[in-house]
Amino acid sequence: MDKQTAQKVLQHPKFKQMAKLKAIIGWSFSAIIFTMYVIYIWLIGTQPELFGQPVSEGSITTWGIYAGIFVIVLSFITTGIYVSIANGKFESMTRDVVREVQGE
């Protein structure tokens, strides 16, 4: 793609709309993950006994282990959803705009 075509793609209203939507979704997912980590760290700092309690009587596994696993799994799921949307819907929209600009 030459520089002139790239400029036309960047100025295309559909591409701008897609870029805005992509940014909103990306920042929203980042805010969700950031908030989850802050809550997790805040609870560790302010109420360490909460995560130090065993899940059941005589168990060595604590609630902190499950909370940590939840935070990690949520991060993976959120990242997977974003990548799926970016590589599916947004990539398709970008290709459509490029085809439209190139006159195909």
Disulfide bonds with the S-S distance in Angstrom:
none
